[in-house]
């Protein structure tokens, strides 16, 4: 839950992937944003899987991705700009899910949650995506829950962030008021109904 930017698209020219990486590296260096990149062999098929050990999940195998991930702010998820061998924007976890048959490629979106970062970080990400669309991914599709992509309205973005924060606070208060000490006596449906009743009263 929280303001999130979803995006997908395809690199117009596969030969430009290095230019994408280099330009976004340069921008990150200028802005003092941390970044890391991938430059895997597109000629090798993706074999990535999710493995679990010591209560940790880890992606193993070959992702077959090239691109860069940018960390704009500690309170914001990283912005992933990775491309598969056909030039489609993908995330590492989406490559795993596609490889395992759990996600259709056409339903694969990259996303970054900005809810807890300053509004200007959200705006910076939108500007980066606008640059990506203009220079490299002309068919880029963006779903911006902050509505800045469509409106360029900073105040509207701030209002949406504040509205969601208020609702999240209400949800947190509602959940903390629920006594589930004997939760094992409730069915999942009964717990869901209990929470629904509390939230309806709060909101």
Backbone as a ProteinNet text record, in pm:
[ID]
protein_1_A
[PRIMARY]
XXXXXXXXXXXXXXXXXXXXXXXXXXXXXXXXXXXXXXXXXXXXXXXXXXXXXXXXXXXXXXXXXXXXXXXXXXXXXXXXXXXXXXXXXXXXXXXXXXXXXXXXXXXXXXXXXXXXXXXXXXXXXXXXXXXXXXXXXXXXXXXXXXXXXXXXXXXXXXXXXXXXXXXXXXXXXXXXXXXXXXXXXXXXXXXXXXXXXXXXXXX
[TERTIARY]
84.5	0	88.5	53.7	133	147.4	170.3	184.9	297.1	264.5	358.6	352	465.2	472.3	496.9	410.1	423.4	458.3	546.1	580.2	627.2	601.9	651.4	672	754.3	782.1	896.3	934.6	1037.8	1139.1	1264.2	1372.1	1359.6	1359.3	1340.7	1455.6	1577.2	1697.5	1784.3	1797.6	1874.1	2019.5	2071.8	2211.1	2232.8	2122.5	2132.9	2134.7	2133	2123.3	2241	2361.4	2478	2465.1	2405	2384	2288.4	2183.4	2088.5	2162.5	2240.7	2313.4	2408	2484.7	2583.4	2516.8	2406.8	2341.3	2282.2	2221.2	2162	2269.1	2383.1	2496.8	2543.1	2558	2604.1	2508.3	2378.6	2278.5	2288.9	2304.2	2314	2437.5	2547.7	2671.8	2654.5	2593.4	2571.9	2481.2	2375.3	2278.2	2320.9	2435.6	2487.6	2390.9	2328.4	2243.8	2326.8	2302.9	2370.4	2307.3	2385.3	2334.3	2412.2	2353.6	2426.2	2371.1	2453.1	2413.1	2427.7	2360.8	2373	2410	2500.9	2538.2	2558.3	2448.4	2456.5	2446.3	2486.1	2490.9	2349	2305.1	2172.8	2165.4	2280.1	2281.3	2250.2	2262.4	2228.6	2083.8	2007.3	1867.4	1856.6	1748.4	1724.2	1694.5	1764.2	1743.5	1717.4	1690.9	1680.2	1565.5	1595.5	1494	1509.7	1402.8	1404.5	1430.8	1539.4	1572.3	1569.2	1541.5	1528.6	1627.3	1698.2	1787.6	1805.7	1807.2	1822.3	1720	1596.3	1488	1511.3	1595.3	1622.8	1592.4	1536.8	1510.3	1624	1667.6	1777.9	1751.5	1780.8	1766.6	1896.3	1883.8	2000.6	1980.6	2089.1	2080.9	2106.7	2083.2	2112.9	1987	1993.3	1878.1	1863.7	1974.9	1976	1918.8	1968.9	1926	2044.1	2017.8	2115.1	2043.5	2111.9	2049.3	2106.6	2029.6	2076.9	1962	1997.6	1902	1952.6	1864.7	1905.3	1837.2	1915.1	1863.7	1861.5	1746	1736.8	1728.5	1670.2	1645.3	1627.2	1674.3	1661.3	1517.4	1421.9	1282.7	1201.9	1273	1207.3	1264.1	1177.4	1228.7	1319.1	1408.9	1500.2	1425.1	1474.6	1416.5	1488.8	1419.7	1484.4	1464.2	1574.5	1566.9	1651.7	1594	1661.3	1585.4	1660.7	1601.1	1638.2	1539.8	1569	1624.8	1650.9	1716.9	1633.7	1502	1415.5	1392.1	1455.8	1445.3	1332.8	1258.6	1148.4	1201.5	1140.5	1173.6	1127.7	1218.3	1188.8	1260	1207.6	1279.1	1332.7	1435.8	1485.3	1377	1290	1186.8	1085.6	1057.9	966.6	1027.6	1158.8	1225.7	1209.6	1219.8	1200.8	1057.7	961	819.9	782	837.7	811.3	872.4	996.7	1066.2	990.7	930.5	856.7	713.3	673.9	538	431.3	471.4	377.1	333.4	396.7	364.2	372.2	265.3	268.2	353.5	441.3	529.6	453.8	336.2	260.7	204.1	201.1	151.9	265.3	385.2	503.3	528.4	510.8	540	659.9	741	838	763.1	809	740.8	836.6	801.3	878.1	781.2	782.8	696.2	768	698.5	758.9	689.9	590.2	503	576.7	685.4	749.4	866.6	893.6	1000.5	941.5	1024.1	973.1	911.4	811.9	746.7	844.2	949.8	1045.5	1116.3	1124.3	1182.4	1088.2	959.9	858.6	869.2	879.3	888.3	1015.5	1125.9	1252.6	1240.2	1171.5	1154	1069.4	965	881.5	964.3	1048.8	1133.2	1232.3	1284.9	1373.4	1297.7	1174.5	1093.5	1053.7	1029.8	1000.2	1121	1239.3	1362.8	1379.8	1352.5	1362.2	1266.7	1145.7	1045.8	1088.8	1136.7	1174.1	1293.1	1391.5	1516.6	1523.4	1460.2	1487.6	1364.9	1259.8	1143.5	1018.1	998.4	887.1	749.3	735	605.7	589.7	671.7	666.6	527.1	473.1	344.2	370.1	309.4	329.9	194.8	181	65.7	119.9	88.8	140.1	26.9	32.7	-72.1	-70.2	38.9	45.4	-6.1	-34.5	-93.4	-2.8	126.2	216.3	251.9	259.3	291.6	191.5	63.6	-40.5	-60.5	-40.6	-78.4	39.6	153.4	264.4	230.2	129.1	78.1	137.8	233.3	301.5	204.9	115.1	20.1	-73.4	-116.4	-203.5	-130.6	-3.3	79.1	86.9	114.8	126.8	-5	-116.7	-248.6	-272.6	-234.9	-255.2	-169.6	-44.9	43.8	-13.4	-58	-113	-240.5	-325.4	-450.4	-420.5	-325.3	-293.8	-227.1	-142.5	-80.6	-186.8	-287	-396.4	-468.8	-499.6	-570.4	-484.7	-353.9	-264	-255	-258.2	-259	-386.2	-499	-626.4	-622	-566.4	-555	-466.9	-355.7	-264.9	-333.5	-407.5	-479.6	-586	-654.2	-759.7	-701.1	-591	-529.7	-475.9	-422.4	-366.7	-476.3	-601.2	-711.5	-777.6	-739.4	-801	-731.9	-811	-757.6	-760.9	-645.7	-639.4	-554.1	-563.2	-487.9	-531.6	-659	-711.8	-741.1	-651.1	-672	-684.7	-624.5	-630.7	-772.9	-861.9	-1000.3	-1087.6	-1030.7	-1105	-1066.1	-1160	-1127.6	-1073.1	-999.3	-952	-1067	-1181	-1296.9	-1350.5	-1349.1	-1398.1	-1304.7	-1174.7	-1078.5	-1096.2	-1112.5	-1131.8	-1258.2	-1365	-1492.1	-1477.4	-1405.3	-1381.4	-1307.5	-1201.5	-1123.5	-1206.9	-1286.6	-1371.4	-1469.6	-1530.2	-1625.2	-1557.5	-1437	-1363.6	-1326	-1275	-1231.7	-1348.7	-1463	-1579.8	-1620.8	-1610.6	-1643.5	-1542.2	-1414.1	-1307.5	-1310.1	-1344.8	-1334.2	-1469.2
-118.3	0	123.9	221.6	343.1	387.5	516.5	571.7	499	446.1	366.6	408.2	400.6	425.8	292.1	256.8	132.9	170.6	94.4	127.3	3.6	6.1	-100.2	-44.9	-113.2	-67.9	-147.5	-108.6	-181.4	-85.2	-116.1	-37.4	-37.3	81.8	92.3	29.1	49.3	-0.3	-74.5	-206.1	-285.5	-239.6	-183.7	-138.8	-18.3	43	162.2	130.3	1.6	-33	21	17.3	70.2	221.2	288.7	433.3	464.5	381.6	399.7	388.4	282.1	259.5	375.3	415.3	522.5	655.1	687.8	815.9	819.2	709	707	698.2	638.2	641.7	785.3	857.7	996.5	1082.9	1065.9	1142.2	1110.5	980.8	939	996.3	997.7	1053.6	1202.5	1274.5	1418.2	1444.3	1361	1380.3	1314.2	1244.6	1173.2	1064.4	996.4	881	754.2	660.2	531	450.8	364.6	284.2	154.1	56.2	-65	-110.2	-181.2	-217.4	-367	-412.8	-549.9	-544.8	-633	-639.4	-786.2	-862.5	-1006.6	-1040.3	-1159.7	-1205.9	-1234.4	-1155.9	-1177	-1303.9	-1356.6	-1476.7	-1602.9	-1593.1	-1706.5	-1694.1	-1800.6	-1793.3	-1768.2	-1704.8	-1679.7	-1810.6	-1833.4	-1955.3	-1921.3	-1794.2	-1747.5	-1813.3	-1848.7	-1905.1	-1842.5	-1853.4	-1804.1	-1921.7	-1912.8	-2021.1	-1967.1	-2056.1	-2016	-2095	-2021.4	-2086	-1993.9	-2052.1	-1974.8	-1860.4	-1890.4	-1792.1	-1671.3	-1687.3	-1578.8	-1626.2	-1534.1	-1563.1	-1505.4	-1581.6	-1537.1	-1579.6	-1488.2	-1520.8	-1585.8	-1704.4	-1774.7	-1799.8	-1828.1	-1854.4	-1728.6	-1739.4	-1631.1	-1549.1	-1417.1	-1329.7	-1285.5	-1277.5	-1228.1	-1086.3	-999.7	-859.9	-765.6	-651.8	-542.5	-416.2	-334.8	-210.5	-158.9	-74	-5.1	9.6	6.3	30.3	149.2	246.6	371.8	385.9	418.9	441.1	591.7	651.6	797.1	845.6	760.9	806.7	684.7	692.1	576.4	534.2	627.3	595.6	566.4	540.7	511.8	382	301.4	182.2	222.1	133.6	160.2	162	243.3	252	153.1	47.1	-51.9	-18.9	-11.3	9.3	-99.5	-219.6	-336.2	-383.5	-433.8	-482	-627.9	-704.9	-843.1	-848.5	-966.7	-984	-933	-913.5	-858.3	-708.3	-651.6	-507.9	-464.9	-561.2	-525.1	-490.8	-389.9	-355.3	-468.2	-517.5	-625.9	-599.3	-658.9	-660.5	-801.9	-818.2	-953.6	-1049.3	-1004.4	-1095.5	-1129.7	-1035	-1065.5	-1167.8	-1161.8	-1261.5	-1401.1	-1409.9	-1537.6	-1587.5	-1499	-1538.3	-1576.5	-1505.1	-1539	-1675.2	-1696.5	-1822.8	-1940.8	-1917.9	-2024.5	-2037.7	-1954	-1960.9	-1902.1	-1821.2	-1762.9	-1621.6	-1566.6	-1431.3	-1427.4	-1377.2	-1361.5	-1239.5	-1250.7	-1137.3	-1007.3	-1016.7	-894.9	-827.7	-899.2	-842.1	-796	-795.1	-762.5	-611.8	-553.2	-411	-395.7	-295.1	-250.4	-154.9	-142.7	-48.4	2.6	119	176.6	250.6	213.1	279	402.3	515.4	641.8	700.6	632.3	685.2	753.4	694.8	742.6	837.6	866.7	960.2	1099.6	1204.3	1338.6	1343.6	1429.2	1439.5	1465.2	1539.7	1570.4	1445.7	1341.3	1215	1150.4	1152.4	1101.9	1178.4	1309.1	1394.2	1362.8	1340.5	1307.5	1177.4	1079.2	950.8	970	1050.1	1077.7	1146.5	1239.4	1308.4	1211.5	1117.3	1015.2	928.7	893.5	812.4	891	1020.2	1104.7	1108.9	1117.3	1116.2	981	872.8	738.6	723.5	774.4	766.4	848.3	966.6	1056.3	1003.9	945.6	908.3	762.3	671.9	530.3	438	469.5	379.5	459.5	488.2	575.9	523.7	392.4	335.7	314.3	380.1	360.4	389.6	294.8	311.9	333.4	436.7	469.5	483	413.6	431.7	494.7	620.2	695.8	719.9	651.1	665.8	804.3	877.8	1015.4	1114.8	1066.4	1144.5	1256.2	1252.9	1358.6	1337	1211.1	1181.1	1249.2	1247.6	1303.8	1452.9	1502.5	1641.6	1736.4	1683.6	1772.4	1860.9	1821	1902.2	1853.3	1928.2	1890.4	1890.2	1987.9	1996.4	1876.1	1832.1	1714.9	1591	1578.9	1467.7	1469.5	1586.1	1599.7	1562.6	1605.2	1572.5	1421.9	1356.6	1211.9	1137.4	1181.9	1119.4	1136.6	1258.7	1287.4	1206.9	1196.6	1121.4	975.2	917.6	776.7	755.8	849.8	840	840.5	925.3	931.6	797.2	739.6	611.8	499.3	505.8	404	414.6	539.3	558.4	501.2	524	469.8	317.4	261.2	115.5	60.3	129.3	83.3	87.1	195.5	207.3	98.3	73.6	-28.2	-166.1	-196.7	-328.1	-344.9	-235.4	-245.3	-261.3	-224.9	-235.4	-373.4	-455.5	-587.8	-686.1	-752.8	-853.9	-990	-1033.4	-1162.6	-1263.5	-1253.5	-1347.5	-1491	-1506.2	-1639.2	-1654.2	-1598.6	-1597.7	-1737.4	-1837.3	-1973.4	-2031.3	-1962.2	-2007.8	-1948.1	-1850.6	-1786.3	-1847.3	-1852.1	-1889	-1764	-1778.5	-1660.5	-1569.4	-1627.9	-1549.4	-1466.9	-1524.8	-1452.8	-1337	-1358.9	-1251.6	-1138.9	-1174.3	-1073.5	-992.5	-1060.4	-992	-899.3	-943.4	-861.6	-733.7	-747.5	-630.8	-537.9	-596.1	-515.6	-431.1	-489.8	-417.6	-300.8	-326.5	-221.6	-108	-143.1	-41.4	41.7	-21.4	50	157.9	126.1	223.3	336.7	302.4	402.3	498.4	446.6	528.3	584.9
0	0	0	-82.2	-90.3	-234.1	-253.2	-388.3	-461.9	-579	-657.6	-804	-872.5	-1016.3	-1084.9	-1178.6	-1255.1	-1399.3	-1462.8	-1600.8	-1677.1	-1808.3	-1895	-2034.9	-2112.1	-2247.5	-2307.5	-2428.5	-2501.3	-2562.5	-2545.9	-2603.5	-2755.2	-2814.3	-2959.1	-3036.2	-2985.2	-3053.2	-2951.7	-2966.8	-2871.1	-2860.7	-2968.9	-2969.1	-2876.8	-2832.5	-2748.4	-2598.8	-2562.9	-2420.9	-2341.5	-2399.3	-2328.7	-2309.1	-2406.5	-2394.4	-2280.5	-2266.6	-2155.4	-2022.7	-2009.4	-1883.8	-1855.6	-1956.5	-1937.7	-1902.1	-1969.5	-1941.6	-1801.9	-1760	-1626.6	-1517.1	-1550.9	-1457.8	-1438.6	-1549.8	-1544	-1462.2	-1486.4	-1411.5	-1262.5	-1231.1	-1090.5	-1023.1	-1095.7	-1039.3	-1010.1	-1103.7	-1085.3	-965.4	-951.8	-843.9	-712.9	-718.8	-600.8	-554.1	-649.4	-619.8	-632.7	-544.6	-555.8	-668.9	-730.4	-840.4	-850.2	-916.7	-954.6	-1088.5	-1161.7	-1297.5	-1321.7	-1425.8	-1474	-1621.5	-1661.6	-1802.5	-1839	-1830.7	-1853.3	-2001.9	-2034.3	-2173.2	-2223.9	-2321.5	-2379.3	-2463.1	-2502	-2585.6	-2505.4	-2373.8	-2287.5	-2242	-2246.3	-2202.6	-2052.9	-2012.7	-1870.4	-1798.5	-1688.3	-1608.7	-1462.3	-1434.8	-1296.1	-1221.2	-1095.6	-1006.3	-868.1	-790.8	-653.9	-562	-485	-391.5	-249.5	-154	-13.9	71.6	157.2	253	372.6	491.2	615.2	623.2	586.7	590.2	500.9	398.5	304	162.5	83.9	-57.2	-140.7	-239	-323.8	-468.6	-561.6	-702.9	-750.9	-807.8	-859.7	-1009.3	-1078.5	-1221.4	-1302.8	-1431.6	-1525.5	-1552.7	-1526.1	-1546.6	-1692.4	-1762.6	-1901.1	-1908	-1819.1	-1813.6	-1827.5	-1889.6	-1894.1	-1848.1	-1769.8	-1726.7	-1596.5	-1532.2	-1411.9	-1312.4	-1184.3	-1076.2	-996	-973.9	-909.4	-774.1	-673	-537.4	-510	-527.8	-515.7	-371.9	-283.5	-146.3	-56.5	69.7	159.7	185	174.2	201.8	75.3	-33.5	-161.1	-217.1	-278.5	-344.7	-461	-497.7	-608.6	-741	-832.6	-966.5	-1057.7	-1104.7	-1190.9	-1339.1	-1412.3	-1557.1	-1621.9	-1627.3	-1684.6	-1808.3	-1907.2	-2030.9	-2055.3	-2103.4	-2140.1	-2282.3	-2332.7	-2462.3	-2579.6	-2556.9	-2660.7	-2642	-2539.6	-2516.7	-2425.9	-2368.1	-2278.7	-2139.7	-2079.8	-1942.3	-1850.8	-1768.6	-1675	-1542.1	-1435.5	-1308	-1287.1	-1203.3	-1176.6	-1128.1	-1037	-985.5	-1094.4	-1184.5	-1295.1	-1389.5	-1408.5	-1493.1	-1433.1	-1301.4	-1232.5	-1252.7	-1228.9	-1238.4	-1381.5	-1478.9	-1618.9	-1651.1	-1606.4	-1631.7	-1568.9	-1452.3	-1383.5	-1431.7	-1527.6	-1581.4	-1491	-1392.2	-1297	-1336.2	-1438.3	-1483.9	-1635.6	-1696.9	-1842.3	-1876.5	-1975.9	-2010.5	-2035.6	-2097.4	-2129	-2003.7	-1892	-1766.1	-1674.9	-1727.3	-1646.8	-1644.3	-1527.4	-1506.8	-1413.2	-1439.5	-1339.5	-1246.6	-1123.5	-1034.7	-928.3	-873.8	-762.8	-671.2	-542.2	-442.8	-388.5	-390.1	-346.2	-223.1	-169.3	-65	50.1	95.1	218.3	193.4	67.6	32.2	8.8	8.6	-21.4	-161.7	-181.6	-312.8	-428.1	-401.3	-508.4	-560.4	-479.5	-526.9	-628	-597.2	-692	-823.9	-813.5	-932.5	-1011.1	-940.3	-1007.9	-1086.4	-1028.5	-1097.9	-1223.7	-1213.3	-1330.7	-1439.8	-1400.3	-1499.1	-1565.1	-1488.1	-1545.3	-1646.4	-1613.2	-1703.8	-1828.7	-1812.7	-1928.4	-2023.1	-1964.8	-2044.6	-2115.4	-2042.3	-2099.7	-2217.5	-2201.9	-2309.2	-2430.3	-2405.5	-2515.4	-2595.2	-2524.4	-2590	-2635.1	-2560.1	-2584	-2592.2	-2519	-2512	-2548.1	-2676.4	-2716	-2677.8	-2663.7	-2626.4	-2477.8	-2396.6	-2251.4	-2196.7	-2121.4	-2054.3	-1905.8	-1850.6	-1708.7	-1638.8	-1526.9	-1438.7	-1310.5	-1290.3	-1175.9	-1076.8	-962.5	-862	-797	-815.8	-767.3	-869.4	-991	-1099.7	-1151.4	-1114.9	-1163.5	-1310.5	-1353.5	-1493.4	-1587.6	-1551.4	-1637.7	-1619.2	-1497.3	-1468.1	-1447.7	-1402.2	-1366.8	-1248.3	-1171.4	-1060.8	-928.6	-875.7	-751.5	-633.4	-627.1	-515.8	-513.6	-631.3	-638.8	-587.5	-624.1	-575.9	-423.6	-367.1	-221.4	-153.4	-211.1	-154.3	-155.3	-264.1	-274.2	-171.9	-154.7	-56.3	84.4	115.9	248.6	273.1	172.7	186.1	219	147.6	169.6	305.4	346.9	479.2	588.4	571.7	669.5	676.7	560.7	557.4	615.5	591	645.2	797.3	849.2	994.3	1055.8	989.3	1036.4	1037.9	930.9	921.9	1033.9	1059.5	1165.5	1301.3	1328.3	1454.8	1467.2	1355.3	1357.5	1384.8	1320.5	1339.2	1481.1	1538.4	1673.7	1778.8	1741	1837.2	1835.3	1740.2	1728.2	1822.6	1902.1	1993.5	1924.2	1880.3	1811.1	1889	2021.1	2104.7	2078.4	2049	2019.9	1871	1790.4	1644.6	1586.8	1656.3	1602.6	1610	1686.3	1694.7	1583.4	1509.6	1402.2	1267.6	1177.3	1040	970.7	862	787.9	746.6	711.5	671.1	787	908.1	1026.1	1061.8	1049.5	1076.9	975.7	848.6	743.6	769.6	811.8	840.6	960.2	1063.5	1181.8	1145	1065.4	1022.8	935.3	847.9	759.1	839.8	942.9	1027.1	1100.2	1152.1	1225.2	1131.5	1014	918.3	866.8	848.5	800.8	902.4	1030.7	1135.6	1140.7	1118.7	1126.6	1008.7	890.4	768.9	726.6
[MASK]
+++++++++++++++++++++++++++++++++++++++++++++++++++++++++++++++++++++++++++++++++++++++++++++++++++++++++++++++++++++++++++++++++++++++++++++++++++++++++++++++++++++++++++++++++++++++++++++++++++++++++++

